[in-house]
Amino acid sequence: MDSNPNRARTVILALAAIVLSSAMFFFGTGMRPIWWLTWLATLPVLLIAPRVPAFFAFGIAALAWFAGTLNMWRYLRHILVLPDNPHAGPLVMPLGVAIGVLIVPSGIFGLAVLLSRSFTRRGALWRAALALPTVWVTYEYLTAVFSPHSTFGNLAYTQMGFLPMLQVASVTGVSGITFCLFLLPSSIAASLAGCERPQQKRMRAGAIGTFYLIVMLFGCARLHFTPKAEHSVAVGLAASDLPRNLRIEEPEEKGRLLRDYLSNVKSLAAQGAQVIVIPEKLSVVVDPETEEIDTLFKEAANADKTRYVIGVLHVTKDAKLNEARMYSPDSATVLTYEKHHMLPAFESKLRPGTTRTLISQPSGLWGIAICKDMDFPSLSREYGRDGIGLLLVPAWDFSDDGWLHNRMAVMRGVESGFSIARTAKEGLLTVSDDRGRLLAEQNSASAPFASIVANAPVRNNRTFYMRFGDWFAWVNIALLVGLIGSRRLNTDA
């Protein structure tokens, strides 16, 4: 750094960058993000990075990210120390959270800022603008591939309140949204920090502006010209957060909670609900007593002329299953779906499912998934390719993450082109369409037995992302390889 007054000024600017960026990350990400703050969060760090040595640039960026993501600490600590988690402990919990959720992403962000800084100082401003988006898209994609939590924590979910931007997911998946989030501040920072002719600045500003204009026009057009669904279904959702209803019932108490739910949701059938969805893992059901529960709900389905989807922990002779069971009027067949993706370590002893469940109805094709399955875009893409127009999702959240986990599920409908009806204990009851619009919403804690009835359009929209998957993430990986290979990074530049 320069000496005396210039050094002091640089230190002040660096501290200001850390404070501003970390504050915007803190409120622009996490459980209930303010979506527009996420667009600005990286800008202060990117502006200061070319003015300081590489080591300090890395430290400023990493510290800003680390401080900003402390908004997740209470949630992560609360989840990891639940009594049911055998891996919780005074040492394992802090180390696991600090390394996996806070330190590693902070380091990746610091390296991304270093790459952008390197190109900015060399006057390669297009490459400077692309460096941060491509690094972060690559990091998030690799995390989604290898993490048991898939896309949980992806920055794209910060934009769930910005519907025009959300439509990008129908083409690129979450990667495109993250790319847009970082390209704009990276481009602004490169232009302000670099020395170039006014004509070059205008050309790049025009190109970036045109790109975002196209993105926004696409998003607005997709929302405005949503095709009318030929069919819709009245969906009833119900959940209870009463303390005694949040415990998974033991086999000897089998059926108590299921009967309570059944008596409380009959009113939804009277309101015209054609299918009623209640949360996952309501009760432990052990063979052969499963037949008693099946008989109970078959009779209810016949009497109420509606379908019931219930979530149970089904214990068979060979395995324990997190299962959804569907009962239909005038049908002896019980359709079942076994959850594919288990929550570590709470469900590590349960056997994952491997098949999808499709229900052919006059309104169209329906599917079933359970809770954490919705963190994984690949399963939803497969359902989209199957042609479903409505996905029914029993779930169980952790109160703090109710909004976020629900909106992650909503994203799957935008990506792969179908409506979603999701009901969660300690979370939200929502019906959303294939554009990410919320058609109905209720908090599960709003009543002893919270419930809603809403019409869900049954429409399969064969999106580009559903057909071609994570093509945009691979484009970013290729771009990043090209950026890194274009020249050696001079760490003391």
C-alpha positions in Angstrom: 0.0 0.0 0.0 1.0 3.6 -0.4 2.4 5.5 2.6 0.8 7.9 5.1 -2.4 9.7 3.9 -3.0 7.4 0.9 -2.5 4.3 3.1 -4.9 5.6 5.7 -7.5 6.4 3.0 -7.1 2.9 1.6 -7.5 1.3 5.0 -10.7 3.3 5.6 -12.1 2.3 2.2 -11.2 -1.3 2.8 -13.0 -1.3 6.2 -16.0 0.4 4.6 -16.1 -2.2 1.9 -16.1 -5.1 4.5 -18.8 -3.4 6.5 -21.0 -2.6 3.5 -20.6 -5.9 1.7 -21.0 -8.1 4.8 -24.2 -6.1 5.9 -25.7 -6.6 2.4 -24.8 -10.3 2.4 -26.3 -10.6 5.9 -29.7 -9.1 5.0 -29.6 -10.2 1.3 -29.1 -13.9 2.0 -30.3 -16.4 4.6 -33.7 -17.5 5.7 -35.7 -14.4 4.6 -33.5 -12.5 2.2 -34.1 -9.0 0.9 -33.6 -9.8 -2.7 -32.3 -6.5 -4.1 -29.5 -6.3 -1.5 -27.9 -9.4 -3.0 -27.3 -7.6 -6.3 -25.3 -4.9 -4.5 -23.4 -7.0 -1.9 -20.3 -7.8 -4.0 -19.8 -4.3 -5.4 -17.9 -2.6 -2.5 -15.4 -5.5 -2.3 -14.9 -5.6 -6.0 -14.2 -1.9 -6.1 -11.5 -1.9 -3.4 -9.8 -5.1 -4.5 -7.7 -3.6 -7.4 -6.5 -0.8 -5.0 -4.8 -3.2 -2.5 -2.2 -6.0 -2.6 -3.5 -9.4 -3.5 -3.3 -10.8 0.0 -5.4 -7.9 1.4 -7.9 -8.2 -1.4 -8.4 -11.9 -0.6 -8.8 -11.1 3.1 -11.3 -8.3 2.6 -13.4 -10.5 0.3 -13.3 -13.6 2.5 -14.0 -11.6 5.7 -16.9 -9.8 4.1 -18.5 -13.1 3.0 -17.8 -14.8 6.3 -19.3 -12.0 8.3 -22.3 -11.8 6.0 -23.1 -15.5 6.2 -23.2 -15.5 10.0 -26.9 -14.9 9.5 -27.1 -18.7 9.1 -25.3 -19.5 12.4 -28.4 -19.7 14.6 -30.2 -21.9 12.2 -27.3 -24.2 11.6 -26.5 -24.6 15.2 -30.2 -25.1 16.1 -30.5 -27.9 13.5 -27.2 -29.6 14.3 -27.7 -29.8 18.1 -31.2 -31.3 17.9 -31.4 -34.3 20.3 -32.2 -36.7 17.5 -28.9 -35.9 15.8 -26.3 -38.5 16.9 -23.5 -36.3 15.3 -24.2 -33.2 17.4 -21.6 -32.4 19.9 -19.6 -29.4 21.5 -16.7 -29.9 19.1 -18.1 -31.5 15.9 -20.9 -28.9 15.5 -18.7 -25.7 15.5 -16.0 -27.3 13.4 -18.4 -28.7 10.8 -20.4 -25.5 10.5 -17.3 -23.3 10.4 -15.5 -25.3 7.8 -18.2 -26.5 5.5 -20.7 -23.6 5.6 -18.6 -20.5 6.5 -14.9 -20.9 5.8 -14.9 -22.8 2.5 -17.4 -20.5 0.7 -15.5 -17.5 2.1 -12.3 -18.8 0.7 -13.9 -19.5 -2.7 -15.3 -16.0 -2.8 -11.9 -14.5 -1.9 -10.3 -16.5 -4.8 -13.0 -15.3 -7.2 -12.4 -11.7 -6.3 -8.6 -12.3 -6.7 -9.2 -13.6 -10.2 -11.4 -10.6 -11.1 -8.8 -8.2 -9.6 -6.0 -9.8 -11.6 -7.8 -9.1 -14.9 -8.9 -5.6 -13.8 -5.3 -4.6 -13.1 -4.2 -5.9 -16.5 -7.0 -4.0 -18.3 -8.7 -7.2 -19.4 -12.1 -5.8 -18.3 -14.4 -8.3 -20.0 -12.6 -11.1 -18.4 -12.7 -9.2 -15.1 -16.4 -9.0 -15.4 -16.8 -12.7 -16.1 -14.5 -14.0 -13.5 -16.7 -13.8 -10.4 -19.9 -15.1 -12.0 -18.1 -18.1 -13.6 -16.3 -19.0 -10.4 -19.4 -18.9 -8.3 -21.6 -20.8 -10.7 -19.0 -23.5 -11.0 -18.6 -23.7 -7.2 -22.4 -23.9 -6.6 -22.8 -26.5 -9.3 -20.1 -28.7 -7.9 -21.6 -28.3 -4.5 -25.0 -29.3 -5.8 -23.5 -32.4 -7.4 -21.5 -33.7 -4.4 -23.3 -32.3 -1.4 -26.1 -34.4 0.3 -28.0 -31.1 0.6 -27.7 -30.4 -3.2 -28.8 -26.8 -3.9 -29.5 -25.7 -0.4 -27.8 -22.4 0.2 -27.7 -21.5 -3.5 -27.8 -17.7 -4.0 -30.5 -18.1 -6.7 -33.1 -18.6 -3.9 -32.5 -15.0 -2.7 -34.4 -13.9 -5.8 -37.7 -15.8 -5.1 -39.4 -12.4 -4.6 -38.2 -11.1 -8.0 -40.5 -13.0 -10.4 -39.2 -11.7 -13.7 -35.6 -12.9 -12.8 -37.0 -16.2 -11.5 -38.1 -17.1 -15.1 -34.4 -17.5 -16.1 -34.5 -20.8 -14.2 -36.8 -22.3 -16.9 -33.9 -22.0 -19.3 -30.7 -22.3 -17.2 -31.8 -23.6 -13.8 -30.5 -21.8 -10.7 -27.1 -21.3 -12.4 -28.4 -18.5 -14.7 -29.9 -16.5 -11.8 -26.6 -16.6 -9.9 -24.7 -15.6 -13.0 -27.0 -12.6 -13.5 -26.6 -11.7 -9.8 -22.8 -11.4 -10.1 -22.3 -10.2 -13.6 -23.9 -6.8 -13.0 -21.7 -5.7 -10.0 -18.6 -7.3 -11.6 -19.2 -5.3 -14.8 -19.7 -2.0 -12.9 -16.6 -2.6 -10.8 -14.5 -3.4 -13.8 -15.6 -0.3 -15.6 -15.0 2.0 -12.6 -11.6 0.5 -11.7 -10.1 0.1 -15.2 -8.5 2.7 -17.5 -10.0 2.5 -21.0 -11.3 4.8 -23.7 -14.9 6.1 -23.2 -15.9 4.3 -26.4 -14.9 1.0 -24.9 -16.8 1.7 -21.7 -19.9 2.6 -23.7 -19.7 -0.6 -25.8 -19.4 -2.8 -22.8 -22.1 -1.0 -20.9 -24.3 -1.3 -24.0 -23.7 -5.1 -24.3 -24.3 -5.7 -20.6 -27.4 -3.5 -20.7 -28.8 -5.3 -23.7 -28.2 -8.7 -22.0 -30.2 -7.6 -18.9 -32.9 -6.0 -21.1 -33.3 -9.4 -22.9 -33.4 -11.2 -19.5 -36.1 -8.9 -18.1 -38.2 -8.8 -21.3 -38.1 -12.6 -21.3 -39.1 -12.8 -17.6 -41.9 -10.3 -18.0 -43.2 -11.9 -21.2 -43.2 -15.3 -19.6 -45.3 -14.0 -16.7 -47.7 -12.0 -18.9 -48.3 -14.6 -21.5 -48.8 -17.6 -19.2 -51.0 -20.0 -21.2 -54.3 -20.8 -19.6 -54.5 -24.2 -18.1 -57.2 -26.5 -19.6 -57.7 -28.1 -16.2 -57.2 -27.2 -12.6 -57.6 -29.2 -9.3 -58.9 -28.0 -6.0 -56.1 -28.9 -3.6 -56.6 -29.1 0.2 -53.5 -28.7 2.5 -53.4 -29.2 6.2 -50.8 -29.3 9.0 -50.7 -29.0 12.8 -47.8 -27.7 14.9 -49.3 -28.6 18.2 -46.5 -29.9 20.4 -48.0 -33.4 20.7 -48.5 -33.5 17.0 -44.8 -32.9 16.2 -43.6 -36.1 17.8 -43.5 -39.2 15.5 -45.9 -41.5 17.2 -44.6 -44.9 18.4 -46.2 -48.0 16.9 -48.3 -48.8 20.0 -49.9 -45.4 19.6 -50.3 -45.9 15.9 -53.1 -44.1 14.2 -53.9 -41.5 16.9 -52.5 -38.5 14.9 -53.7 -39.9 11.6 -57.2 -40.1 13.0 -56.9 -36.6 14.4 -55.9 -35.2 11.0 -58.6 -37.1 9.3 -61.3 -35.6 11.5 -59.9 -32.1 11.0 -59.5 -32.2 7.2 -63.0 -33.5 6.3 -64.1 -29.9 6.1 -61.6 -29.4 3.2 -63.5 -32.1 1.2 -66.7 -30.3 2.0 -65.1 -27.1 0.5 -64.5 -29.0 -2.7 -61.0 -30.3 -2.3 -60.3 -33.0 -4.9 -57.1 -34.1 -3.2 -55.9 -33.4 0.4 -52.2 -33.5 1.3 -51.0 -33.7 4.9 -47.3 -33.7 6.0 -44.6 -36.3 6.0 -43.8 -38.7 8.9 -47.0 -38.2 10.8 -46.9 -41.6 12.4 -45.0 -44.9 12.7 -46.9 -47.6 10.8 -45.6 -51.1 11.2 -46.6 -54.1 9.1 -49.1 -55.8 9.3 -51.0 -53.0 11.1 -50.7 -50.9 7.9 -53.9 -52.5 6.7 -55.8 -50.8 9.5 -54.6 -47.4 8.4 -55.3 -48.2 4.8 -58.8 -49.3 5.5 -59.4 -46.1 7.5 -58.3 -43.8 4.7 -60.0 -45.8 1.9 -63.3 -45.5 3.7 -62.7 -41.7 4.1 -61.8 -41.3 0.5 -64.9 -43.1 -0.6 -67.1 -41.2 1.8 -65.7 -37.8 1.0 -65.2 -38.4 -2.7 -61.7 -37.1 -2.5 -58.1 -38.3 -2.5 -55.8 -38.3 0.5 -52.0 -38.2 0.4 -50.5 -38.9 3.8 -46.9 -39.1 5.0 -45.9 -42.0 7.3 -42.8 -43.7 8.6 -43.5 -47.2 7.3 -41.7 -50.1 9.0 -41.6 -53.3 7.0 -39.8 -56.6 7.7 -36.9 -55.5 5.5 -36.6 -51.7 5.9 -37.8 -48.4 7.3 -39.3 -46.1 4.7 -40.2 -42.4 4.6 -43.4 -43.0 2.6 -46.3 -41.1 1.1 -49.5 -43.1 0.6 -52.3 -42.0 -1.6 -55.9 -43.2 -1.3 -58.5 -42.7 -4.0 -62.3 -43.0 -4.0 -63.7 -46.2 -5.4 -60.2 -47.7 -5.7 -58.7 -50.6 -3.7 -55.2 -49.7 -4.8 -53.0 -47.7 -2.4 -50.4 -45.8 -4.4 -47.1 -45.3 -2.6 -44.0 -43.1 -3.0 -40.7 -43.6 -1.1 -38.6 -40.5 -0.4 -35.4 -40.5 -2.5 -33.2 -38.0 -0.6 -32.8 -38.4 3.1 -31.8 -35.7 5.5 -28.4 -36.5 7.1 -28.1 -37.7 9.8 -31.7 -37.8 11.0 -32.8 -40.2 8.2 -29.6 -42.0 7.6 -31.1 -45.3 8.7 -34.1 -45.1 6.3 -34.0 -46.8 2.9 -34.1 -44.3 0.0 -36.7 -44.8 -2.8 -35.7 -45.2 -6.4 -38.9 -44.8 -8.4 -41.3 -42.0 -9.2 -45.1 -42.2 -8.7 -47.3 -41.0 -11.4 -51.1 -40.6 -11.1 -53.2 -40.3 -14.2 -56.3 -38.2 -13.7 -58.8 -36.5 -16.0 -57.2 -33.2 -15.2 -53.7 -34.5 -16.3 -50.8 -36.3 -14.8 -49.8 -35.8 -11.1 -46.7 -36.8 -9.2 -45.6 -37.2 -5.6 -42.4 -36.2 -3.8 -41.4 -35.7 -0.2 -39.7 -32.7 1.4 -35.9 -32.8 0.8 -36.5 -34.4 -2.6 -37.3 -30.8 -3.7 -33.8 -29.7 -3.0 -32.6 -31.7 -6.0 -33.5 -30.4 -9.5 -32.8 -33.7 -11.2 -35.8 -35.5 -9.7 -38.1 -32.7 -10.6 -36.7 -32.7 -14.2 -37.5 -36.4 -14.5 -41.1 -35.6 -13.3 -41.2 -32.8 -15.9 -40.1 -35.2 -18.6 -42.8 -37.6 -17.5 -45.3 -34.9 -18.3 -46.8 -34.1 -14.9 -48.7 -30.9 -14.4 -49.0 -31.1 -10.6 -46.6 -32.3 -7.9 -48.0 -33.1 -4.4 -45.4 -32.7 -1.6 -45.8 -33.7 2.0 -43.0 -32.1 4.0 -41.6 -31.3 7.5 -39.5 -28.2 8.0 -37.7 -26.6 11.0 -39.7 -23.4 11.5 -36.7 -21.1 10.9 -36.2 -22.5 7.3 -39.9 -22.7 6.5 -39.9 -19.8 4.0 -36.6 -20.8 2.4 -37.3 -24.5 2.1 -40.7 -23.8 0.6 -39.4 -21.4 -2.0 -36.8 -24.0 -3.0 -39.7 -26.3 -3.9 -41.4 -23.5 -5.8 -38.2 -23.1 -7.9 -38.5 -26.7 -9.0 -41.8 -25.9 -10.6 -40.4 -23.0 -12.5 -37.4 -25.1 -13.7 -39.4 -28.1 -14.9 -42.8 -26.7 -15.7 -45.5 -27.8 -13.3 -47.6 -26.6 -10.3 -46.7 -27.6 -6.8 -48.9 -28.2 -3.7 -46.7 -28.5 -0.6 -47.7 -28.9 3.0 -45.2 -28.8 5.8 -45.3 -29.2 9.6 -43.3 -26.3 11.1 -43.4 -24.5 7.8 -45.8 -23.3 5.1 -48.7 -24.6 3.2 -48.5 -23.3 -0.4 -49.8 -23.8 -3.9 -47.7 -22.4 -6.7 -47.8 -22.5 -10.5 -45.1 -23.1 -13.1 -44.1 -19.4 -13.1 -43.4 -19.4 -9.3 -46.5 -17.4 -8.4 -48.0 -18.2 -5.0 -51.6 -19.0 -5.5 -52.2 -19.6 -1.8 -50.2 -19.6 1.4 -50.7 -20.3 5.0 -48.4 -20.8 8.0 -48.7 -24.1 9.7 -48.6 -22.5 13.1 -51.5 -20.1 12.3 -54.1 -22.5 13.8 -54.2 -25.8 15.8 -54.9 -27.4 12.4 -53.9 -24.9 9.7 -55.5 -25.5 6.3 -56.2 -24.0 2.9 -58.0 -25.0 -0.3 -56.9 -23.5 -3.6 -57.1 -24.3 -7.3 -53.9 -25.5 -8.8 -53.5 -25.4 -12.6 -52.5 -28.8 -14.1 -50.2 -27.8 -16.9 -47.0 -29.3 -18.1 -44.7 -26.7 -19.6 -41.8 -28.4 -21.3 -39.0 -25.9 -20.4 -35.6 -25.7 -21.9 -34.0 -26.5 -18.6 -36.2 -29.6 -18.2 -35.0 -30.9 -21.5 -31.3 -30.0 -21.4 -30.5 -29.9 -17.7 -27.4 -28.1 -16.4 -26.0 -27.0 -19.7 -25.4 -23.4 -18.5 -23.4 -24.6 -15.5 -21.1 -26.5 -18.0 -20.8 -23.3 -20.1 -19.6 -21.5 -17.0 -17.1 -24.3 -16.2 -15.7 -24.0 -19.7 -15.5 -20.2 -19.5 -13.7 -20.5 -16.2 -11.2 -22.9 -17.5 -10.6 -20.5 -20.4 -10.2 -17.5 -18.1 -7.7 -19.3 -15.9 -5.8 -20.6 -18.9 -5.7 -17.3 -20.7 -2.8 -16.1 -18.6 -1.0 -16.9 -15.4 -2.2 -15.2 -12.3 0.6 -13.0 -10.9 -0.2 -13.0 -7.2 1.9 -9.9 -6.4 0.3 -7.8 -9.2 
